[in-house]
């Protein structure tokens, strides 16, 4: 049962966390974000991983996933707005070419992972709250494929941004992004019904 909760958490963490951390990834905090953080702080479950207290406990994969989601959270936003987000995501240390490469990586991430996210959500919708072992195997495979895509895109960053740009981005991910992430074990939410 715990592995099912963990898998559901891993599958749903991307979108939910991206929405929560997007407002303050760049340093700003909205009233909604502050209220959510205060409420979350009161409700931490045992085993919660808090990046603010222990950033090294947050994996690179999770941190880059959140960064990519946050950079592509508004696909209809104009290029200049998305470029500004990417610049802020690197503490304005990336040059224009590196920013464009980071946005291209985020777009590739979104296009490849969104297919898997939709499929996992559909499976979850059909089988909530008691998925069979076969359903769990399907979700596990989707999660494995998603992780492989994330790792592939992370590994491509030095070629995309250059060694210097990738190093600056990696430092930002370790110093800032990981500190904005909190992972609570066992928390799952019911599926969203699509009508």
C-alpha positions as CSV (number, residue, x, y, z in Angstrom):
1,X,0.0,0.0,0.0
2,X,2.8,2.4,0.8
3,X,4.5,1.7,-2.5
4,X,1.2,2.6,-4.3
5,X,1.0,5.9,-2.4
6,X,4.6,6.6,-3.2
7,X,4.1,5.9,-6.9
8,X,0.9,8.0,-7.1
9,X,2.9,10.8,-5.4
10,X,5.7,10.5,-7.9
11,X,3.3,10.6,-10.8
12,X,1.3,13.6,-9.6
13,X,4.1,15.6,-8.0
14,X,5.2,17.4,-11.1
15,X,2.2,19.5,-12.0
16,X,1.1,20.1,-8.4
17,X,4.5,21.1,-7.2
18,X,5.2,23.2,-10.3
19,X,2.2,25.3,-9.6
20,X,3.2,25.8,-5.9
21,X,6.8,26.6,-6.5
22,X,6.5,28.7,-9.7
23,X,5.6,31.8,-7.9
24,X,8.7,31.8,-5.7
25,X,11.3,30.0,-7.8
26,X,12.5,33.4,-8.8
27,X,12.5,34.8,-5.3
28,X,9.0,36.4,-5.2
29,X,6.3,35.1,-3.0
30,X,2.6,35.7,-3.6
31,X,0.0,35.8,-0.8
32,X,-1.3,32.5,-2.0
33,X,2.1,30.9,-1.9
34,X,2.8,32.2,1.6
35,X,-0.6,30.9,2.8
36,X,0.0,27.5,1.2
37,X,3.5,27.3,2.8
38,X,2.2,28.2,6.2
39,X,-0.5,25.6,5.9
40,X,1.9,23.0,4.6
41,X,4.4,23.7,7.4
42,X,1.7,22.9,10.0
43,X,0.7,19.6,8.2
44,X,4.1,18.0,7.4
45,X,4.0,14.3,7.7
46,X,6.8,12.2,9.2
47,X,9.4,11.6,6.5
48,X,8.7,14.9,4.7
49,X,11.8,16.0,2.7
50,X,12.1,19.8,3.0
51,X,14.6,21.2,0.5
52,X,14.8,24.4,2.6
53,X,16.4,22.5,5.4
54,X,18.2,19.8,3.4
55,X,18.5,20.6,-0.3
56,X,20.9,17.7,-0.9
57,X,18.0,15.4,-0.1
58,X,16.1,16.6,-3.2
59,X,17.3,14.7,-6.3
60,X,18.6,16.6,-9.4
61,X,15.9,14.8,-11.4
62,X,13.1,16.2,-9.2
63,X,14.6,19.7,-9.1
64,X,15.1,19.9,-12.9
65,X,11.6,18.5,-13.5
66,X,10.2,21.3,-11.4
67,X,12.3,23.9,-13.2
68,X,11.2,22.6,-16.6
69,X,7.6,22.5,-15.6
70,X,7.8,26.0,-14.2
71,X,9.4,27.4,-17.4
72,X,6.7,25.9,-19.5
73,X,3.7,26.3,-17.1
74,X,2.2,28.9,-19.4
75,X,2.7,27.6,-23.0
76,X,0.8,30.6,-24.5
77,X,2.9,33.2,-22.8
78,X,4.9,35.2,-25.2
79,X,8.5,34.4,-26.0
80,X,9.8,37.5,-24.1
81,X,7.9,36.5,-20.9
82,X,9.3,33.0,-21.1
83,X,12.8,34.3,-21.8
84,X,12.4,36.6,-18.7
85,X,11.4,33.5,-16.6
86,X,14.4,31.5,-17.9
87,X,16.7,34.4,-17.2
88,X,15.3,34.7,-13.7
89,X,15.6,30.9,-13.3
90,X,19.4,31.3,-13.6
91,X,19.7,34.4,-11.5
92,X,20.3,36.3,-14.7
93,X,23.6,34.6,-15.2
94,X,22.8,33.0,-18.6
95,X,23.3,34.8,-21.8
96,X,20.7,35.0,-24.5
97,X,21.9,32.0,-26.4
98,X,21.9,29.9,-23.1
99,X,18.4,31.2,-22.3
100,X,17.1,30.1,-25.7
101,X,18.7,26.7,-25.2
102,X,17.2,26.3,-21.7
103,X,13.7,27.2,-23.1
104,X,14.2,24.7,-25.9
105,X,15.0,22.0,-23.3
106,X,11.9,23.0,-21.3
107,X,9.8,22.8,-24.5
108,X,11.2,19.4,-25.4
109,X,10.5,18.2,-21.8
110,X,6.9,19.4,-22.0
111,X,6.2,17.9,-25.3
112,X,7.6,14.5,-24.4
113,X,6.5,14.2,-20.8
114,X,3.0,15.7,-21.2
115,X,2.0,12.6,-23.2
116,X,3.0,10.3,-20.3
117,X,1.4,12.6,-17.7
118,X,-1.9,12.5,-19.6
119,X,-1.8,8.7,-19.9
120,X,-1.0,8.3,-16.1
121,X,-3.8,10.7,-15.2
122,X,-6.2,8.7,-17.4
123,X,-5.2,5.4,-15.8
124,X,-5.4,7.0,-12.3
125,X,-8.9,8.3,-13.1
126,X,-10.1,4.9,-14.2
127,X,-8.7,2.9,-11.3
128,X,-8.7,5.2,-8.2
129,X,-8.5,4.4,-5.3
130,X,-7.6,0.7,-5.6
131,X,-5.5,0.0,-8.6
132,X,-4.6,-3.6,-9.4
133,X,-1.1,-4.9,-9.7
134,X,-1.4,-4.7,-13.5
135,X,-2.4,-1.0,-13.3
136,X,0.5,-0.4,-10.9
137,X,2.9,-2.0,-13.3
138,X,1.6,0.3,-16.1
139,X,2.1,3.3,-13.9
140,X,5.5,2.2,-12.8
141,X,6.5,1.8,-16.5
142,X,5.2,5.3,-17.3
143,X,7.2,6.7,-14.4
144,X,10.3,4.9,-15.5
145,X,9.9,6.3,-19.0
146,X,9.3,9.8,-17.6
147,X,12.4,9.6,-15.5
148,X,14.5,8.4,-18.5
149,X,13.3,11.5,-20.5
150,X,14.2,13.9,-17.6
151,X,17.6,12.3,-17.2
152,X,18.2,12.5,-21.0
153,X,17.3,16.2,-21.1
154,X,19.5,16.9,-18.0
155,X,22.4,15.1,-19.7
156,X,21.9,17.1,-22.8
157,X,22.2,20.5,-21.1
158,X,26.0,20.9,-21.4
159,X,25.7,20.4,-25.2
160,X,22.7,22.8,-25.4
161,X,24.0,25.5,-23.0
162,X,27.7,24.9,-23.2
163,X,29.7,23.7,-20.2
164,X,29.7,27.1,-18.5
165,X,26.0,27.7,-19.0
166,X,25.1,24.2,-17.7
167,X,27.3,24.7,-14.7
168,X,25.7,28.1,-13.9
169,X,22.2,26.5,-14.2
170,X,23.2,23.5,-12.1
171,X,24.5,25.8,-9.3
172,X,21.2,27.7,-9.4
173,X,19.2,24.4,-9.2
174,X,21.3,23.3,-6.2
175,X,21.3,26.7,-4.5
176,X,17.8,27.8,-5.1
177,X,15.4,25.4,-6.8
178,X,16.0,22.5,-4.4
179,X,15.4,24.8,-1.4
180,X,11.8,25.6,-2.7
181,X,10.8,21.9,-2.9
182,X,9.0,19.9,-0.2
183,X,8.1,16.3,-0.8
184,X,5.6,14.7,1.6
185,X,5.4,10.9,1.6
186,X,2.0,9.2,1.4
187,X,0.1,12.2,0.2
188,X,-2.1,11.5,-2.8
189,X,-5.0,13.2,-4.2
190,X,-8.1,11.8,-5.9
191,X,-8.0,12.0,-9.7
192,X,-9.4,14.9,-11.6
193,X,-12.5,13.9,-13.5
194,X,-12.5,15.1,-17.1
195,X,-15.9,15.7,-18.5
